[in-house]
Amino acid sequence: MDIKEITLLLGGLLFAVVGHGIWVVRRSRRGDLKMDISPKNFRDVDDELIPEEPAMRGELPNGGARIVSVIEEPEPRQDSLELEIDPLRARRDERQKSAQARKEKAKEKHESRRKSAVEKQRRVEPAPELEKSADASSELAELIVLHVLARAEEGFAGAELVAALRDQGLRFGEMNIFHYLDEDSGSALYSVANAIEPGTFDLADLPALRSPGLTFFLQLPTKVDGIEALEHMVEAAQNVAKALSGVIKDENMSALTGQTVEHLRERVSDFARRYLTQQAYESDT
Protein backbone atom coordinates (compact mmCIF):
# COMPACT_ATOMS: atom_id res chain seq x y z
CA MET A 1 0.00 0.00 0.00
CA ASP A 2 1.49 3.32 -1.01
CA ILE A 3 1.28 6.67 0.79
CA LYS A 4 -1.55 7.91 -1.39
CA GLU A 5 -3.87 5.12 -0.39
CA ILE A 6 -3.00 5.56 3.29
CA THR A 7 -3.81 9.27 3.08
CA LEU A 8 -7.19 8.61 1.53
CA LEU A 9 -8.04 5.98 4.17
CA LEU A 10 -7.12 8.27 7.07
CA GLY A 11 -9.06 11.17 5.55
CA GLY A 12 -12.18 9.00 5.25
CA LEU A 13 -11.91 7.84 8.84
CA LEU A 14 -11.46 11.42 10.06
CA PHE A 15 -14.48 12.57 8.10
CA ALA A 16 -16.57 9.72 9.61
CA VAL A 17 -15.47 10.58 13.16
CA VAL A 18 -16.23 14.28 12.72
CA GLY A 19 -19.65 13.51 11.19
CA HIS A 20 -20.51 11.12 14.01
CA GLY A 21 -19.49 13.73 16.57
CA ILE A 22 -21.68 16.36 14.94
CA TRP A 23 -24.65 13.90 14.93
CA VAL A 24 -24.19 13.07 18.62
CA VAL A 25 -24.04 16.75 19.59
CA ARG A 26 -27.23 17.58 17.67
CA ARG A 27 -29.04 14.62 19.18
CA SER A 28 -27.99 15.51 22.71
CA ARG A 29 -29.16 19.08 22.19
CA ARG A 30 -32.62 17.93 21.15
CA GLY A 31 -33.03 15.75 24.29
CA ASP A 32 -31.73 18.26 26.82
CA LEU A 33 -34.12 19.87 29.31
CA LYS A 34 -33.82 23.63 29.37
CA MET A 35 -34.59 25.76 32.38
CA ASP A 36 -36.04 29.17 31.86
CA ILE A 37 -34.01 31.45 34.09
CA SER A 38 -35.43 34.68 32.77
CA PRO A 39 -36.06 37.39 35.42
CA LYS A 40 -39.82 37.09 35.05
CA ASN A 41 -39.68 33.78 36.88
CA PHE A 42 -38.01 35.30 39.92
CA ARG A 43 -39.50 37.42 42.70
CA ASP A 44 -37.60 39.95 44.72
CA VAL A 45 -37.44 39.19 48.44
CA ASP A 46 -35.05 41.37 50.44
CA ASP A 47 -33.05 42.25 47.32
CA GLU A 48 -32.53 38.63 46.51
CA LEU A 49 -33.89 36.90 43.47
CA ILE A 50 -35.76 33.80 44.52
CA PRO A 51 -37.26 31.57 41.90
CA GLU A 52 -41.04 31.57 41.99
CA GLU A 53 -42.97 28.39 42.17
CA PRO A 54 -43.73 27.42 38.64
CA ALA A 55 -47.23 28.25 37.55
CA MET A 56 -49.39 25.58 36.07
CA ARG A 57 -47.78 24.92 32.70
CA GLY A 58 -49.91 24.21 29.75
CA GLU A 59 -48.20 20.90 29.18
CA LEU A 60 -45.33 18.70 30.30
CA PRO A 61 -41.84 19.28 28.89
CA ASN A 62 -42.13 16.26 26.69
CA GLY A 63 -45.41 17.51 25.20
CA GLY A 64 -47.63 15.27 27.35
CA ALA A 65 -51.11 15.84 28.74
CA ARG A 66 -52.27 19.37 29.42
CA ILE A 67 -53.52 20.29 32.94
CA VAL A 68 -56.76 22.18 32.57
CA SER A 69 -57.82 22.77 36.19
CA VAL A 70 -57.40 21.46 39.69
CA ILE A 71 -60.58 20.14 41.39
CA GLU A 72 -60.56 20.73 45.09
CA GLU A 73 -62.02 18.11 47.37
CA PRO A 74 -65.46 19.39 48.54
CA GLU A 75 -65.96 19.73 52.23
CA PRO A 76 -68.35 17.14 53.64
CA ARG A 77 -71.83 18.42 54.49
CA GLN A 78 -72.83 18.69 58.10
CA ASP A 79 -75.77 16.32 57.74
CA SER A 80 -73.51 13.74 56.10
CA LEU A 81 -71.10 13.99 59.00
CA GLU A 82 -73.93 13.49 61.45
CA LEU A 83 -75.12 10.39 59.59
CA GLU A 84 -71.59 8.99 59.65
CA ILE A 85 -71.20 9.80 63.33
CA ASP A 86 -74.59 8.41 64.35
CA PRO A 87 -76.11 6.21 61.62
CA LEU A 88 -78.91 5.06 63.95
CA ARG A 89 -80.22 8.59 64.45
CA ALA A 90 -81.64 8.87 60.93
CA ARG A 91 -83.46 5.54 61.20
CA ARG A 92 -84.81 6.46 64.62
CA ASP A 93 -86.07 9.83 63.37
CA GLU A 94 -87.64 8.16 60.35
CA ARG A 95 -89.49 5.67 62.54
CA GLN A 96 -90.72 8.49 64.77
CA LYS A 97 -91.99 10.47 61.78
CA SER A 98 -93.72 7.39 60.38
CA ALA A 99 -95.37 6.62 63.73
CA GLN A 100 -96.51 10.24 64.07
CA ALA A 101 -97.98 10.18 60.57
CA ARG A 102 -99.93 6.99 61.33
CA LYS A 103 -101.17 8.50 64.59
CA GLU A 104 -102.36 11.65 62.85
CA LYS A 105 -104.08 9.60 60.15
CA ALA A 106 -105.89 7.46 62.73
CA LYS A 107 -106.92 10.59 64.63
CA GLU A 108 -108.32 12.19 61.47
CA LYS A 109 -110.21 8.99 60.61
CA HIS A 110 -111.70 8.79 64.12
CA GLU A 111 -112.67 12.47 64.03
CA SER A 112 -114.28 11.99 60.62
CA ARG A 113 -116.35 9.07 61.90
CA ARG A 114 -117.38 11.03 65.00
CA LYS A 115 -118.48 14.02 62.92
CA SER A 116 -120.38 11.72 60.58
CA ALA A 117 -122.23 10.13 63.50
CA VAL A 118 -123.06 13.53 65.00
CA GLU A 119 -124.27 14.83 61.66
CA LYS A 120 -126.38 11.71 61.21
CA GLN A 121 -128.00 12.26 64.59
CA ARG A 122 -128.72 15.86 63.73
CA ARG A 123 -130.45 14.79 60.54
CA VAL A 124 -132.80 12.49 62.47
CA GLU A 125 -136.26 13.95 62.21
CA PRO A 126 -139.52 12.92 63.81
CA ALA A 127 -141.49 10.46 61.73
CA PRO A 128 -144.31 11.79 59.53
CA GLU A 129 -146.77 9.98 61.82
CA LEU A 130 -146.10 12.62 64.48
CA GLU A 131 -147.30 15.45 62.24
CA LYS A 132 -150.28 13.40 61.12
CA SER A 133 -151.25 12.78 64.73
CA ALA A 134 -150.93 16.46 65.61
CA ASP A 135 -153.01 17.56 62.63
CA ALA A 136 -155.65 14.86 63.03
CA SER A 137 -157.83 17.09 65.16
CA SER A 138 -158.60 20.78 64.95
CA GLU A 139 -158.72 20.89 68.75
CA LEU A 140 -155.87 22.15 70.88
CA ALA A 141 -153.04 19.59 70.80
CA GLU A 142 -149.33 19.31 71.56
CA LEU A 143 -146.55 16.73 71.11
CA ILE A 144 -143.86 15.87 73.63
CA VAL A 145 -140.96 14.17 71.85
CA LEU A 146 -137.90 12.23 73.03
CA HIS A 147 -135.24 10.43 70.97
CA VAL A 148 -133.22 7.32 71.84
CA LEU A 149 -130.24 7.28 69.47
CA ALA A 150 -127.66 4.58 68.79
CA ARG A 151 -124.04 5.29 69.72
CA ALA A 152 -122.66 2.95 67.07
CA GLU A 153 -122.83 3.91 63.42
CA GLU A 154 -124.55 0.67 62.44
CA GLY A 155 -127.55 1.52 64.65
CA PHE A 156 -129.87 -0.72 66.66
CA ALA A 157 -130.35 -4.33 65.54
CA GLY A 158 -133.95 -5.29 64.82
CA ALA A 159 -134.32 -8.20 67.25
CA GLU A 160 -132.75 -6.32 70.17
CA LEU A 161 -134.81 -3.22 69.41
CA VAL A 162 -138.13 -5.09 69.41
CA ALA A 163 -137.23 -6.98 72.60
CA ALA A 164 -136.34 -3.77 74.45
CA LEU A 165 -139.62 -2.10 73.46
CA ARG A 166 -141.76 -5.09 74.39
CA ASP A 167 -140.06 -5.28 77.78
CA GLN A 168 -141.52 -1.81 78.48
CA GLY A 169 -145.06 -2.92 77.61
CA LEU A 170 -145.07 -1.44 74.10
CA ARG A 171 -146.97 -3.34 71.44
CA PHE A 172 -146.67 -3.28 67.66
CA GLY A 173 -149.86 -2.06 66.02
CA GLU A 174 -151.51 0.77 64.12
CA MET A 175 -149.38 2.64 61.52
CA ASN A 176 -146.73 -0.13 61.90
CA ILE A 177 -145.23 1.48 65.00
CA PHE A 178 -145.24 0.63 68.72
CA HIS A 179 -147.79 1.95 71.25
CA TYR A 180 -148.26 1.88 74.99
CA LEU A 181 -151.97 1.31 75.59
CA ASP A 182 -154.01 2.48 78.53
CA GLU A 183 -155.51 -0.56 80.27
CA ASP A 184 -158.84 1.10 80.97
CA SER A 185 -159.56 2.92 77.73
CA GLY A 186 -157.38 0.86 75.36
CA SER A 187 -156.13 4.08 73.72
CA ALA A 188 -152.46 4.86 73.18
CA LEU A 189 -150.84 6.98 75.88
CA TYR A 190 -147.62 7.38 73.87
CA SER A 191 -146.03 5.74 70.85
CA VAL A 192 -142.59 4.86 69.44
CA ALA A 193 -141.69 5.30 65.76
CA ASN A 194 -138.55 4.68 63.77
CA ALA A 195 -136.40 7.82 63.81
CA ILE A 196 -135.95 7.76 60.03
CA GLU A 197 -138.53 7.99 57.29
CA PRO A 198 -141.09 6.66 56.85
CA GLY A 199 -141.00 6.00 60.60
CA THR A 200 -142.35 2.45 60.44
CA PHE A 201 -140.86 -0.91 61.45
CA ASP A 202 -140.76 -3.85 59.04
CA LEU A 203 -141.06 -6.80 61.40
CA ALA A 204 -141.48 -9.20 58.46
CA ASP A 205 -137.72 -8.97 57.84
CA LEU A 206 -136.47 -8.60 61.39
CA PRO A 207 -132.85 -9.76 60.75
CA ALA A 208 -132.43 -6.99 58.17
CA LEU A 209 -134.00 -4.32 60.37
CA ARG A 210 -131.58 -1.60 61.47
CA SER A 211 -132.44 1.74 63.01
CA PRO A 212 -130.22 4.69 63.98
CA GLY A 213 -132.71 5.69 66.63
CA LEU A 214 -136.22 5.65 68.09
CA THR A 215 -138.67 8.51 68.55
CA PHE A 216 -140.96 8.46 71.60
CA PHE A 217 -143.88 10.86 71.36
CA LEU A 218 -146.73 11.75 73.67
CA GLN A 219 -149.77 13.45 72.13
CA LEU A 220 -151.72 15.79 74.37
CA PRO A 221 -154.46 15.69 75.49
CA THR A 222 -154.51 12.10 76.77
CA LYS A 223 -157.16 9.88 78.30
CA VAL A 224 -155.20 9.92 81.57
CA ASP A 225 -153.33 12.59 83.51
CA GLY A 226 -150.73 14.17 81.24
CA ILE A 227 -148.01 14.27 83.92
CA GLU A 228 -148.54 10.57 84.63
CA ALA A 229 -148.26 9.71 80.91
CA LEU A 230 -145.09 11.84 80.62
CA GLU A 231 -143.41 10.17 83.58
CA HIS A 232 -144.20 6.74 82.14
CA MET A 233 -142.79 7.66 78.72
CA VAL A 234 -139.56 9.17 80.17
CA GLU A 235 -138.98 6.05 82.28
CA ALA A 236 -139.58 3.75 79.30
CA ALA A 237 -137.20 5.78 77.12
CA GLN A 238 -134.49 5.61 79.79
CA ASN A 239 -134.87 1.85 80.15
CA VAL A 240 -134.77 1.27 76.39
CA ALA A 241 -131.68 3.47 76.07
CA LYS A 242 -129.98 1.49 78.81
CA ALA A 243 -130.90 -1.87 77.24
CA LEU A 244 -129.64 -0.82 73.80
CA SER A 245 -126.66 1.23 75.03
CA GLY A 246 -128.12 4.33 73.41
CA VAL A 247 -128.42 7.97 74.44
CA ILE A 248 -131.53 10.05 75.16
CA LYS A 249 -132.05 13.40 73.45
CA ASP A 250 -134.87 15.92 73.63
CA GLU A 251 -136.67 17.24 70.56
CA ASN A 252 -133.81 19.74 70.00
CA MET A 253 -131.22 16.93 70.05
CA SER A 254 -129.86 18.09 73.40
CA ALA A 255 -129.00 15.66 76.18
CA LEU A 256 -131.94 14.81 78.43
CA THR A 257 -131.24 16.11 81.94
CA GLY A 258 -133.28 16.52 85.09
CA GLN A 259 -133.81 20.15 84.18
CA THR A 260 -135.10 19.10 80.75
CA VAL A 261 -137.60 16.69 82.31
CA GLU A 262 -138.82 19.43 84.66
CA HIS A 263 -139.32 21.72 81.67
CA LEU A 264 -141.41 18.99 80.00
CA ARG A 265 -143.57 18.74 83.11
CA GLU A 266 -144.17 22.48 82.95
CA ARG A 267 -145.17 22.19 79.29
CA VAL A 268 -147.69 19.45 80.12
CA SER A 269 -149.11 21.44 83.02
CA ASP A 270 -149.37 24.60 80.91
CA PHE A 271 -151.11 22.65 78.16
CA ALA A 272 -153.58 21.24 80.67
CA ARG A 273 -154.49 24.77 81.82
CA ARG A 274 -154.93 26.01 78.24
CA TYR A 275 -156.97 22.95 77.36
CA LEU A 276 -159.33 23.37 80.33
CA THR A 277 -159.71 27.08 79.48
CA GLN A 278 -160.66 26.20 75.93
CA GLN A 279 -163.14 23.59 77.08
CA ALA A 280 -164.75 26.06 79.47
CA TYR A 281 -165.02 28.69 76.72
CA GLU A 282 -166.60 26.25 74.30
CA SER A 283 -169.11 25.09 76.91
CA ASP A 284 -170.14 28.72 77.60
CA THR A 285 -170.69 29.40 73.92
matplotlib code that plots the C-alpha trace (Angstrom):
import matplotlib.pyplot as plt

x = [0.0, 1.5, 1.3, -1.6, -3.9, -3.0, -3.8, -7.2, -8.0, -7.1, -9.1, -12.2, -11.9, -11.5, -14.5, -16.6, -15.5, -16.2, -19.6, -20.5, -19.5, -21.7, -24.6, -24.2, -24.0, -27.2, -29.0, -28.0, -29.2, -32.6, -33.0, -31.7, -34.1, -33.8, -34.6, -36.0, -34.0, -35.4, -36.1, -39.8, -39.7, -38.0, -39.5, -37.6, -37.4, -35.1, -33.0, -32.5, -33.9, -35.8, -37.3, -41.0, -43.0, -43.7, -47.2, -49.4, -47.8, -49.9, -48.2, -45.3, -41.8, -42.1, -45.4, -47.6, -51.1, -52.3, -53.5, -56.8, -57.8, -57.4, -60.6, -60.6, -62.0, -65.5, -66.0, -68.4, -71.8, -72.8, -75.8, -73.5, -71.1, -73.9, -75.1, -71.6, -71.2, -74.6, -76.1, -78.9, -80.2, -81.6, -83.5, -84.8, -86.1, -87.6, -89.5, -90.7, -92.0, -93.7, -95.4, -96.5, -98.0, -99.9, -101.2, -102.4, -104.1, -105.9, -106.9, -108.3, -110.2, -111.7, -112.7, -114.3, -116.3, -117.4, -118.5, -120.4, -122.2, -123.1, -124.3, -126.4, -128.0, -128.7, -130.4, -132.8, -136.3, -139.5, -141.5, -144.3, -146.8, -146.1, -147.3, -150.3, -151.2, -150.9, -153.0, -155.7, -157.8, -158.6, -158.7, -155.9, -153.0, -149.3, -146.5, -143.9, -141.0, -137.9, -135.2, -133.2, -130.2, -127.7, -124.0, -122.7, -122.8, -124.6, -127.6, -129.9, -130.4, -133.9, -134.3, -132.7, -134.8, -138.1, -137.2, -136.3, -139.6, -141.8, -140.1, -141.5, -145.1, -145.1, -147.0, -146.7, -149.9, -151.5, -149.4, -146.7, -145.2, -145.2, -147.8, -148.3, -152.0, -154.0, -155.5, -158.8, -159.6, -157.4, -156.1, -152.5, -150.8, -147.6, -146.0, -142.6, -141.7, -138.5, -136.4, -136.0, -138.5, -141.1, -141.0, -142.4, -140.9, -140.8, -141.1, -141.5, -137.7, -136.5, -132.8, -132.4, -134.0, -131.6, -132.4, -130.2, -132.7, -136.2, -138.7, -141.0, -143.9, -146.7, -149.8, -151.7, -154.5, -154.5, -157.2, -155.2, -153.3, -150.7, -148.0, -148.5, -148.3, -145.1, -143.4, -144.2, -142.8, -139.6, -139.0, -139.6, -137.2, -134.5, -134.9, -134.8, -131.7, -130.0, -130.9, -129.6, -126.7, -128.1, -128.4, -131.5, -132.0, -134.9, -136.7, -133.8, -131.2, -129.9, -129.0, -131.9, -131.2, -133.3, -133.8, -135.1, -137.6, -138.8, -139.3, -141.4, -143.6, -144.2, -145.2, -147.7, -149.1, -149.4, -151.1, -153.6, -154.5, -154.9, -157.0, -159.3, -159.7, -160.7, -163.1, -164.8, -165.0, -166.6, -169.1, -170.1, -170.7]
y = [0.0, 3.3, 6.7, 7.9, 5.1, 5.6, 9.3, 8.6, 6.0, 8.3, 11.2, 9.0, 7.8, 11.4, 12.6, 9.7, 10.6, 14.3, 13.5, 11.1, 13.7, 16.4, 13.9, 13.1, 16.7, 17.6, 14.6, 15.5, 19.1, 17.9, 15.7, 18.3, 19.9, 23.6, 25.8, 29.2, 31.5, 34.7, 37.4, 37.1, 33.8, 35.3, 37.4, 40.0, 39.2, 41.4, 42.2, 38.6, 36.9, 33.8, 31.6, 31.6, 28.4, 27.4, 28.2, 25.6, 24.9, 24.2, 20.9, 18.7, 19.3, 16.3, 17.5, 15.3, 15.8, 19.4, 20.3, 22.2, 22.8, 21.5, 20.1, 20.7, 18.1, 19.4, 19.7, 17.1, 18.4, 18.7, 16.3, 13.7, 14.0, 13.5, 10.4, 9.0, 9.8, 8.4, 6.2, 5.1, 8.6, 8.9, 5.5, 6.5, 9.8, 8.2, 5.7, 8.5, 10.5, 7.4, 6.6, 10.2, 10.2, 7.0, 8.5, 11.7, 9.6, 7.5, 10.6, 12.2, 9.0, 8.8, 12.5, 12.0, 9.1, 11.0, 14.0, 11.7, 10.1, 13.5, 14.8, 11.7, 12.3, 15.9, 14.8, 12.5, 14.0, 12.9, 10.5, 11.8, 10.0, 12.6, 15.4, 13.4, 12.8, 16.5, 17.6, 14.9, 17.1, 20.8, 20.9, 22.2, 19.6, 19.3, 16.7, 15.9, 14.2, 12.2, 10.4, 7.3, 7.3, 4.6, 5.3, 2.9, 3.9, 0.7, 1.5, -0.7, -4.3, -5.3, -8.2, -6.3, -3.2, -5.1, -7.0, -3.8, -2.1, -5.1, -5.3, -1.8, -2.9, -1.4, -3.3, -3.3, -2.1, 0.8, 2.6, -0.1, 1.5, 0.6, 1.9, 1.9, 1.3, 2.5, -0.6, 1.1, 2.9, 0.9, 4.1, 4.9, 7.0, 7.4, 5.7, 4.9, 5.3, 4.7, 7.8, 7.8, 8.0, 6.7, 6.0, 2.5, -0.9, -3.8, -6.8, -9.2, -9.0, -8.6, -9.8, -7.0, -4.3, -1.6, 1.7, 4.7, 5.7, 5.6, 8.5, 8.5, 10.9, 11.8, 13.4, 15.8, 15.7, 12.1, 9.9, 9.9, 12.6, 14.2, 14.3, 10.6, 9.7, 11.8, 10.2, 6.7, 7.7, 9.2, 6.0, 3.8, 5.8, 5.6, 1.8, 1.3, 3.5, 1.5, -1.9, -0.8, 1.2, 4.3, 8.0, 10.0, 13.4, 15.9, 17.2, 19.7, 16.9, 18.1, 15.7, 14.8, 16.1, 16.5, 20.1, 19.1, 16.7, 19.4, 21.7, 19.0, 18.7, 22.5, 22.2, 19.4, 21.4, 24.6, 22.7, 21.2, 24.8, 26.0, 23.0, 23.4, 27.1, 26.2, 23.6, 26.1, 28.7, 26.2, 25.1, 28.7, 29.4]
z = [0.0, -1.0, 0.8, -1.4, -0.4, 3.3, 3.1, 1.5, 4.2, 7.1, 5.6, 5.3, 8.8, 10.1, 8.1, 9.6, 13.2, 12.7, 11.2, 14.0, 16.6, 14.9, 14.9, 18.6, 19.6, 17.7, 19.2, 22.7, 22.2, 21.2, 24.3, 26.8, 29.3, 29.4, 32.4, 31.9, 34.1, 32.8, 35.4, 35.1, 36.9, 39.9, 42.7, 44.7, 48.4, 50.4, 47.3, 46.5, 43.5, 44.5, 41.9, 42.0, 42.2, 38.6, 37.5, 36.1, 32.7, 29.8, 29.2, 30.3, 28.9, 26.7, 25.2, 27.4, 28.7, 29.4, 32.9, 32.6, 36.2, 39.7, 41.4, 45.1, 47.4, 48.5, 52.2, 53.6, 54.5, 58.1, 57.7, 56.1, 59.0, 61.4, 59.6, 59.6, 63.3, 64.4, 61.6, 63.9, 64.4, 60.9, 61.2, 64.6, 63.4, 60.4, 62.5, 64.8, 61.8, 60.4, 63.7, 64.1, 60.6, 61.3, 64.6, 62.8, 60.1, 62.7, 64.6, 61.5, 60.6, 64.1, 64.0, 60.6, 61.9, 65.0, 62.9, 60.6, 63.5, 65.0, 61.7, 61.2, 64.6, 63.7, 60.5, 62.5, 62.2, 63.8, 61.7, 59.5, 61.8, 64.5, 62.2, 61.1, 64.7, 65.6, 62.6, 63.0, 65.2, 64.9, 68.7, 70.9, 70.8, 71.6, 71.1, 73.6, 71.8, 73.0, 71.0, 71.8, 69.5, 68.8, 69.7, 67.1, 63.4, 62.4, 64.6, 66.7, 65.5, 64.8, 67.3, 70.2, 69.4, 69.4, 72.6, 74.4, 73.5, 74.4, 77.8, 78.5, 77.6, 74.1, 71.4, 67.7, 66.0, 64.1, 61.5, 61.9, 65.0, 68.7, 71.3, 75.0, 75.6, 78.5, 80.3, 81.0, 77.7, 75.4, 73.7, 73.2, 75.9, 73.9, 70.9, 69.4, 65.8, 63.8, 63.8, 60.0, 57.3, 56.8, 60.6, 60.4, 61.4, 59.0, 61.4, 58.5, 57.8, 61.4, 60.7, 58.2, 60.4, 61.5, 63.0, 64.0, 66.6, 68.1, 68.5, 71.6, 71.4, 73.7, 72.1, 74.4, 75.5, 76.8, 78.3, 81.6, 83.5, 81.2, 83.9, 84.6, 80.9, 80.6, 83.6, 82.1, 78.7, 80.2, 82.3, 79.3, 77.1, 79.8, 80.2, 76.4, 76.1, 78.8, 77.2, 73.8, 75.0, 73.4, 74.4, 75.2, 73.4, 73.6, 70.6, 70.0, 70.1, 73.4, 76.2, 78.4, 81.9, 85.1, 84.2, 80.8, 82.3, 84.7, 81.7, 80.0, 83.1, 82.9, 79.3, 80.1, 83.0, 80.9, 78.2, 80.7, 81.8, 78.2, 77.4, 80.3, 79.5, 75.9, 77.1, 79.5, 76.7, 74.3, 76.9, 77.6, 73.9]

ax = plt.figure().add_subplot(projection="3d")
ax.plot(x, y, z, "-o")
ax.set_aspect("equal")
plt.show()
